Amino acid sequence: MEKFAEGVLRACFLISSDSLDDIKGTSFSKIKSVGNKHSAIKREIGDVLSAIYTQVVIKYLTSKGKVDGPNWRALTMTILEVISCLTDRSDIDSSKVKFLDWHEVELSDTLLEEGGGERNNLYKHKFINSEGQIDLKLGTIHSVKGQTHTATLLLESTNRGPILGQLKSFLIGEQRACEATGDQKNWLNTLYVGLTRPTHLICLAIPESHKKTAKQNIDWTNEEFELLKASGWKVARVNENLKLDFI
């Protein structure tokens, strides 16, 4: 239900993107960044529409039948009512909201049996001059907690980041994990989960230079690369041809 609510708020943003000044003071502007989005939407749209919206969401999340054009249009009619209420707009022309249009997609029985119809964030990387490929599953560290993988690539995050950059002193051995406090302690706990998923290979992808604040950068030096290597890491730069140049 939270994911459904996130989609509704995203739709509010897309519909209002032609004039962002118009959303100031609206219900949408108050709740677009709150934690429990489903409850926030229900609170803002009033009891009557809230009850209708909740029933529609539950129906479509629990229905075992196939979603088709007619019931998709019935769903979007309710969603557009919610969007109109949240954005204080009664002039939304449903015929012009193209991203809510129904698009029929035919999936073969073979594809469905193999799980190809599932939205599992899989990226299929095909090798050049070869028929081979690797399936890469994309997700957050929290989404893979408890799982085991052959190899894991941890990408630096720019959300409150650079997180890996701010953990540099721990990665190069200048500080011990037990010395961490505040955000760094929380980040290290999360990083531990990510680092312990793979059985064979772990890779950290970190920008060599990253802006920490408007006036401060986090830069990795050759001396720090040597400290990483002394701790057992292999260090490489990604070159212009997307190949690894080991240092």
N, C-alpha and C positions, 0 to 999 in steps of 0.2 A: 504494500500500500504506500510505503514511503517512496519507492521508485516511481509509482504511478503519479504521486503528488509532485515529485521532481520534474516529471514530464509536463505536468500542467503548468508549473511555474516557468519552465523553459519556454513553453508555448506563449505564456504571457509576455515574456521578454522579447520573443521574436515578433509578436504582433505589435508590440509597443516600440520596437527598435527604430521606427521611422520618426518618432518624436519622444525621446527619452524624458524630456522635460514634463511631458504630460503624465508621467507615472508618479511624480512627486506628490506625496500626501495620499496616495491611493492605498488600498489594502495590500496590493501587491508589493509596493515599496516597503511596507512594514514587515513582511514575512519572507521576502525572497532569500534571506540568509539565515533564517532560524533553524534550529535543530530538527524538531519534530514537525515536518512540513505538512503531513496529512492532518494532524490536529489543528495546525495553524490555519489551513484552508477552511476547515469546517467551522472554526471559530469566526472567521471573517465573512463568510457568505450567508450566515443566518440559518435558522433552524430548518426551514422548509427545504431550501435548496441543498442544505447540508445532508438531510436525510436522503434525498433523491440521489445526490452525488455518491454517498457512501454505498447505497444499494447497487448503483451501477458499477462501481469499482469492484465490489465483492462478487457481483454476478460474472464479470468478465475475467476476474482472477481465478474463479473456481469452476467456471464452465468447462466441461470436457468436450463440448462441441467445437466445430471449426468456426473460426471467425471469418465472416464473409462480408461482402459489400453492404448489404442492408443493415446488419446489426452493427457494423462499424460506423455507419452514418447515424444510427440511433445513439451510439456512444458519443460521437463527436458533437451532436446537438446539445447533450447535457454538458459536455466539457466546455463548449463555447459559451454556455450560460454562466458557468463558473468563471471563465476568463473575463467575460463582460463585467461580472460583479467585482472581480478582483482589480480590474484596471479602470473601473468607472467609465466604461465605454459601451454605448448602445449602438454604435455605428459599425460594428465589425461585420464585414461582408464575408459570409462563409465560403462563397464561390471564389474569393480571392486568397483564401488561406490555403495555399496549395500544399503545404507540408502536412496538412491533415487529410489530404485526398487518399482514397483507398486505392492501393496498387495490388492487383492480383499477382501472386507468385506461385507458379506450379513447381512442386517438389516431387521428384521421382521417388518411388518406393525404396529404391536402393539408397538414395541419398538420405531418406528418413531413417532407414535401418542403421546407417553408419553414423547417425547423429549429425548429419550435415545441416539439418534444419534447426538445430539448437543454436541459441545465441550464447556461445561459450567463449567469446573473445579469442578465437583461434586465428593466428596468422600463419598462412602456409607459405614458407619460403622455399622457392624452387631454385636449384643450383643452375648456374650458367653452363650450357653445353652438356646437360645431364638431365635424365628423367627423375632423378632423386629429389626429395624435398624433406624439410623438417617442419613439424608442427610446433609453433611457438604459442604458448598460452599467456595472454597478457592479464595482469591483475595487480592489485595492491598486495603489500606484505600481509595485511590482515586477512585477505581473501584466501591465502594459501596456508594459514596456520594449521598445523597438524598433518600437512601433506609432505610427501617425499618426492623429489625430482632428481633426474640424472644431473642436470645442470641448471643453474640459475644466474640470470643477469639482473643486477640491481641498478636501476637508473637513478641518477641524482634527481631530487625533487625540487621544484622552484616554489612549492607551496610552503611558506615560512622558511624557505631554504636560503642558501645551499646547505641542506642538512648534513650530507656527507662531508662537505667542505668544513663545516663547523665542528665536525668530529675528527678533524685531521690529527690533532694531538694524540688522540686515542689510537688512531690507525697506525701512526708511525712510532708508537710506543713511548711517547713523552709523558702520557698520563695513563693511569690505570682506571678501569671501569668503576671500581669502588670509590673513586674520587669524584665521579660525576654528580652534579646536582641539577635541579630544575629541568628545563627542556632537554638538556643533554642526557640526563639520566633516562628520560622517557624515550628519546631517540635511540639510545643504546639498547634498551630493552626491545624495541621494535626491530632494530638492526640485527639483534641476536636471532630473532625468529627467522628473518630473511636469510641470514648466513648459514643457518643450520638446516635448510630445506634440501639442498643438493647432496647427492652421494659421491659425485665425482668432480664437479667443477663449479667454482663460484667466481663470478666476475663483477667488479664494481665499475660502473661507468661514471666518471667524475670529470667535469670541466676543469681544464688546467688553470683557468682564471675565471673567477665567478664573482659577481657583485654581491657583497653582503649587505651593504647599505648604500645610500646615495653617494656617500663620500668614502666608502671603504671597499676594497676588493679582497678576495681570498685567492692568493696565488700559490701554486705549488712550485717549489724550487728543485733544482737538480740534487741538492743535498737531501731533501726530503724523499726524492725518488730512491736514493741510495739507502735511506733508512727503511723504506718499504721493502726493497729487495733483500736487505739484511734480515728482515723479519720473515722472509720466505715468499713474498709476493713477486709475481712477474709483472713488470711495468711496460706498457706500450702506449704509443699515440696512434690515433686513427688518422691516416693520411687522407689526401684529397681523393684518392681512388677507393676510399673505404676499406683499406687494408691496414693491418697492424704493423707498425714499426716498433720493434722491441728496443727498449733503452738499455 
